[in-house]
Amino acid sequence: MKSNRLTAQIIKPIAEVFAFTIEPKNASRWMPDVVAGDRSDWQLKAGSTYRLQYKNGEWKDFDVVDSDLNKIFELQSRDGNYHIRYSFKPINSFKTDMEFFEWVDDGDIEVPLTNQILTKLRMAIELKNIK
């Protein structure tokens, strides 16, 4: 598979969905193989580094190539082959439409994101303030 596009409607305001989704430290709450996340800059912007640590101990670095507050967030693997784009659109003041799009320039996506994982992200965002 060269590309994968998934969408979710999340019952939270767009600012909350955007902030939660782009924070690498939240990745372990919804990505099954991720145990930690970090970033090079306090505010993620084009040129920042987005880092994820996987269960096997390996860290993978991604470059932020585009970030427009509450609209779009795009990452690219360091080798430039793998890309991830999150797009956000408000449905109303308390509901957000989020699109996840991943693609590779060469080959196939190693482990495509599934609807099950995207549902885990949606639930993590919607339930994050419930104890």
N, C-alpha and C positions, 0 to 999 in steps of 0.2 A: 504494500500500500504506500503510495507516494504522498497522499494527503488524507487528512481526517478532519472533519468539521462536525462539532457538536454544539447544541444550544441548551440553555436552561433558563427558566424564569425563577428568580429568587425574590422571596418576599422580604426585602430589605431595601432601604434607599440606596441609590446608585453610589453615593460617596462611601457607604459602608462596604458594599460589595467590592468596589474598586480597591479600597485600602486593604481589605482582608486578602483578596486574591493576589495582589502584587507583593505582599510581604513574604519574603522567603522563609521566615521563621514559622509561618503558618502552614507551609507545604507538608510538613510531617503529619498534620491533622487530617489530610485528605489524600495524599499520594502514598500508596502502600509501601514502596521501597525507600522512601525518604525518611531520614532520622533527624536531620538538622538542616538549617538554612542560614545564610548570611549574605551580606551585601557590602560593597565597597564604600557607598555613600549613604548619608542619612536620608537624603531624598533621591530615590531612584530616578535617573534621567538617562537620555542617550549618552553612552560612554561609560555608564556605571557597570560594575560587575555584580551579577546575581549568582550566588553559589548554593549548591545543594549537595548534601552528604547522603550517600546511600548506605543501606544495611551492610554492604561488604566493606565499608570504611572509605570507599573512594569518594572524592569530591569532584564535582563537575562544575565548571565555570561557564556561564553564559554572558554574552554582552547584551546590554539593553540597547536596542537600536531605535526604539521609538516609545515615547511615553507622553500622552496627552491626558491630563487629569480628568478622570471620570469618563473617558472615551476609549482610549486604546493603550495597550501595553504590549510591546513586542520584544522578544528575546531571540538570540541567535547563538548556536553553539560556537565554540571558539574556532572550530575548523570551517565554519561558515556553511555547513551543509544542512543542518537541522534548524528549523524555525518554529516559533510558537507565537501566536497573536491572540490576545484577549481583546474583545470588543464589547463595549458596554453601552446600552441604550435605556433610558428611563421609560417604563411603561406608564407609571404615574409616580406620585411622590413617595410611595412605599414599596414599589415593585420594580425590579430591574431585569432586563433581558441581557444575558451574557452569552457571547459566542466564543468558543474555544476553537482555534484553527491551528493545526500543526502540519508541516510539510517538510520534505527533503528535496534537495536539488538532484541528488544522485542516489540510487538504490531505493530501499524501502525503509519506512519508519520501523525502528527496532521493536518498540513496545508501544503501540498506539493507545492513547487515552480511551477509556470506555465510558459508556453512559453510567455504569455503576460507580466509577470513580468520580465522574462529574456530579452525580447525585450525592456522594459523600461530601464534596466541596459545598454543594448547596445546603446540605444539612448542617455542616460546620458553621456556615455563615448565619443561617437562620436561627440556630440554637446557641450561638456563641455567648449570649448574655443570660442564658437560662442555667441555673445551678442545680 
